[in-house]
Amino acid sequence: MTKIALVTGGSRGLGRNTALHIARRGGDVVITYHSRSDAADAVVAEIAALGHKAIALRLDTSDVGSFAGFTDRLREGLQTTWKRDSFDHLVNNAGHGDCAPIAETTEAQFDALVNVHFKGVFFLTQALLPLITDGGRIVNLSSGLTRVSAPGWGAYAAVKGAVEVLTLYMAKELGARGIAVNTVAPGAVETDFFGGAVRDTPDFNAFFAGITALGRVGLPDDIGPMIASLLSEDNRWVNAQRIEVSGGQGI
Ligand SMILES: NC(=O)c1ccc[n+]([C@@H]2O[C@H](COP(=O)([O-])OP(=O)(O)OC[C@H]3O[C@@H](n4cnc5c(N)ncnc54)[C@H](OP(=O)(O)O)[C@@H]3O)[C@@H](O)[C@H]2O)c1
């Protein structure tokens, strides 16, 4: 049976690229978007052109109160499109970047990062557990910034660090259902993240390229295929790992 993956934040950047590469490897995809329904529709059309099924659902991963309603809409979508009550792979990818020295970080900035990157991942996964098939997979997106420090990214990196710990505990608790859970930690990648800073700000790009063994920053195509591969049968025994995909950033 064709596997179905749910990729949060699949409308742009790494989530979009991951969704497309899952389809290229033969999977179907549910993507979520927050505000850019146009971008989400374009991804669904691209996946259809690859001969696979996809649907797009709106989701704000910072809004835990909306997760029950989202789960209902997901059930409807799975039933209508696939005649299924479950899906196989969850990629917790959605998120935004924010940068401020610890001395200047506001409570609102801090809360937004916690809500999207940690609390949202925790409770969305909890809400979706009954819909994930036994033997399924979960991938949580972290960041290279949990291993090397960069001034200004303290709050962001700390919540990503929390997700890495959460991954370990998810893997332990969900192992009984045969569900493998891993963290993928990209280095700096050229996407819309943080206003497109890595892609559009030459100094920022050069800084990260300069601390990367392979001599450049990442592109979405450096990340999506890796996540799609991690979800494949080839990698079924990889569990509870933090896998950095950064070209050797900060080594
Ligand atoms: N790019 C990097 O350098 C980098 C490095 C390491 C880790 N990461 C991590 O990789 C993940 C994806 O980043 P990206 O570079 O692909 O960013 P991006 O290009 O800015 O895309 C972000 C995606 O997340 C969605 N999103 C943002 N806030 C959301 C919210 N509150 N609720 C639901 N969806 C939301 C967006 O939806 P809309 O399109 O509807 O706005 C979009 O699909 C993030 O977790 C990020 O922390 C990125």
The ligand as a Gaussian input file, in Angstrom:
#p B3LYP/6-31G(d) Opt

LIG

0 1
 N       16.363000      27.262000       6.620000
 C       17.274000      27.001000       7.536000
 O       18.398000      27.537000       7.503000
 C       16.973000      26.018000       8.631000
 C       18.061000      25.460000       9.328000
 C       17.808000      24.535000      10.351000
 C       16.516000      24.202000      10.663000
 N       15.463000      24.766000       9.983000
 C       14.121000      24.352000      10.376000
 O       13.486000      23.770000       9.263000
 C       12.070000      23.964000       9.335000
 C       11.564000      24.561000       8.031000
 O       12.213000      25.803000       7.813000
 P       12.291000      26.452000       6.355000
 O       13.683000      26.908000       6.172000
 O       11.682000      25.563000       5.353000
 O       11.349000      27.744000       6.573000
 P       10.395000      28.522000       5.537000
 O       10.942000      28.436000       4.142000
 O       10.204000      29.865000       6.147000
 O        9.013000      27.705000       5.576000
 C        8.315000      27.632000       6.779000
 C        7.112000      26.732000       6.631000
 O        6.511000      26.580000       7.936000
 C        5.160000      27.066000       7.888000
 N        4.864000      27.724000       9.157000
 C        5.505000      28.790000       9.704000
 N        4.931000      29.118000      10.889000
 C        3.913000      28.242000      11.085000
 C        2.957000      28.052000      12.099000
 N        2.872000      28.858000      13.179000
 N        2.056000      27.045000      11.968000
 C        2.108000      26.229000      10.897000
 N        2.986000      26.364000       9.886000
 C        3.882000      27.354000       9.983000
 C        5.082000      27.981000       6.692000
 O        3.732000      28.046000       6.207000
 P        3.214000      29.226000       5.201000
 O        3.874000      28.963000       3.875000
 O        1.735000      29.059000       5.097000
 O        3.618000      30.516000       5.802000
 C        6.043000      27.299000       5.719000
 O        5.412000      26.218000       5.056000
 C       11.832000      24.839000      10.579000
 O       11.476000      24.022000      11.663000
 C       13.193000      25.480000      10.805000
 O       13.359000      25.837000      12.164000
 C       15.673000      25.658000       8.974000

